[in-house]
Amino acid sequence: MTERADAPFHVGLTPERVVAAASALTRESHLMSWSIRDLAGRLGVSPSVIYHHVGGKDQLCRRVVEGVLERIEPPSSELGWREWFREFLYGTGPLVEEYPGVAKWMLMHGPTIPAVLPTLEHGMALLERAGFGRRSSFAYALLLNTAMLTISIGDDRLQHEEDGPRDHATMMAEFRNLATASESVRSMGQEFLGPLAEGGATAAQARRQYYRFAVDTTITGLASLLADA
């Protein structure tokens, strides 16, 4: 994309409009896949205008993530820690998944957004009251990292989804050719890996089911650890 040398430096643009366009690009592709030049082209300005209003790609990514996380609605404070985290992560997952790459940013930078501080503090308080004590930080990190890593893997797969039908056919053929594989392994290929490799709505449903399973299993494991302490 060629920079527009004749584009005016200011065209009624605001930081909010720039971030909104960056968020739209993220929804359409991936937070890490678009460039400042792509964003400038969408807004019809030169890249220097983007830097003037918001800054570079790092700052723009942070602003996009902030916008997503500000939409999170914390669960009721009346809930116990297991119910609270289940509702929190069940709700956060689909929202973050709408913006591929946000989950990876969270894994790289942590919950460093001021808007999520009240949620972080309440979650930590619940874990401490539940009896995790000095392990509360580990418990919170495990819950959040498991959720974000699960989404991030799906996000990365979306970047290659145009190859989905070919990948799906190849994977299924490879499983069929594993002559010594047990029926359980063959079932895994057909019932779990197959839908994920297929792409589209089928893969999206499989990712959602797996995400909830990962969240539930992590919560159950922490509860068991607490009971054995």
N, C-alpha and C positions, 0 to 999 in steps of 0.2 A: 504494500500500500504506500503510495507516494505522499510525502508530507505536503500539505497545501500551504505554500509560501504566502499566498495572498489572503489566507484566512485571518480575520480580525482577531486580535489578542483577547478581546472580550466580546462575547456575543450573547450577553444576558445570562451567561452560565453561572451556576453556583456550585459550591462543593457538594451540596445535596444532589443536584442533578448529575454530577459526575459519578458519585457513588451509586446512585440509582442505576445508571447505565452500566457500571461495573458489575453490579449485582445481577442485572439482566444477562450480561455476557456469561457470568458464572453459572446461572441456571441453565443456559443453553449449552455450555461446554464444561468447563472445569476451572476452578479458581487459579490453578497454576498454568493453564494453557493459553490464556489470552494475554496480549501485550499492550503496552501503553499506546502503541501505534494503532492497534485494533480498536481500542477504546476511543482514541481521537477520531478515527475514521467514522465510528458510529455517531459521534457527536458533531461531526463536520467541522472540527477545529484542528489546529496543529498540536502535536504532542507537548509543545512548550506550555500551552494553555492548561493542560492536565497537571503538569508539574506546578504551575503557578497556583492553581486552585486547591489541590489536595496534596501533591507530592508524588513520589515514585511508586513503583509497584508494591513495595513492602507496606507503605502507608495505606495504599488503596486496599490491599488485602485485609489489613486490620480493620478498616472502616466497613468493608463488606461483612466480615465476621461479626463485628459489633452490631450491625443492622439485623443480622440473623438472630443473634443471641438475645437481643433486646425484646424479641417477640416471645421468648420463653415465659410461660406462666407457671410459677412455682405451685406445687400441690398444696393442699390444705395443711396447715401446721398442726392439725388435730391427728394426723396419721402417724402410725409407728414408723420406724426407720425402714422396714422392708416394704411396706405399702407405699411410703413416700418416695423411695428411690425407684420402685417399679413404675409408679405413675409418672415421675419426673423423666425417667429415661424412655418410657414408652412414648411420651409426648415429644421429647427432644429429638429422638431419632428421625421420625418422618420429616420434621422441620429442617434439620441439618441436611438430610438426604436430598432435599429440594435444591441445595446449592453444592454440587460436587466440589470437593476440595476443602470445604470448611472443616470437615472432620479431621483431615490431615493437618490443617493449620492448628487445630486444637491440640493434636498430639504433639506437635513440634513446639508450641508456645505455652500450652497450659491455659487454664481459665483466668487469663490476665485482663479480662474486660471488666471495667468497673460496674457495668450493668448486671453482671452475674454475681457480684460480691455478696448480696443478701442471700441468694440461693446457696452459694458455697458455705457461708457461715451457718445457715440453718441446717444444711446437710451434715456439716461437721459436728454441730451441737447434738443432733440426733444420734450420730454414731458414738459420740462420747457418752451420752446418757445411756445408750444401749449396753455399754460395758467394753467397748473396744479400747478405750483409754489411749495410750500412746500409739496404738496401731490404727487410730482413726484416720490419720492421713493416708496410710497405706490402703485402708479399706476404700476411702473415697477415690483415691487414684485408680485403684483396680476397677471399681465400678465405672468410672468415667472413661478410662482408657480402653476397657473391654468394649464399651459401647461405640466409642469413636473409631477404634481399630476395625471393628466389624463393618461400620459404614464406609470407612476409607477403602477397604478392600473392594467393596462393591463399586465405589466411585472410580477406582482405577480400572476395574473391569469395564465400566461404561465407556471409557476412552477407546476401547478396542471392540466395542459391540458391533461395529460394522462387519467384523469378521465372525460374528456369532454363529451364523448358520454353518460356515465351513468348520469352525472350531467344534461346534456341537457334533457334526457328522464324524469328524476325525476322532473326537473323544469317545463317542459311542462305538465306533469301529474298533478302537484300541481295546476297550473293555470286552467286546465280544471275542476278540482274538486272544485274550488271556485264558488260555485253555485250562490252566491249573488254578484259576481263581475260584474261590468259594462262591456259593450263591449269595452270601452276605455282601461280598465285594461287588458282585455284579449288580445287586440291588442298589448299592450306594451309587454306582455309576448311573443307573437308570433313574432312581428316585430323587437323588440329591444333586449330584454334579450335572446331570442332564438338564434340568430346568434352569440352573444358574448359567450354563453355557448357551442356552437357547436364545437368551436376550429378550427384549421387549417386556410385555406385561407378565409373561411366565416367570422370567428372571426376577422382576420386581417383587412379585408375590413371594417367591422363594427367599429372597433377601430379607423381606419383612418377617417371615416366619423364623428364619435363622437368627435374626437380630433379637427377637423376643426370647427365643430359646437361650441365647447367650446371656441376656440380661437376667433371666430367671435363674439360670444355672449359677451365675456369679453370686446373686443374692442368696441362694440356697447354700452355696459353699461357705459364704461368710457367716451365715447363721449357724452352720454346723461347727465352724471354727469357734464361734462365740460359746456355743453350748459345751464344747470340749475343754474350754479354758478353765 
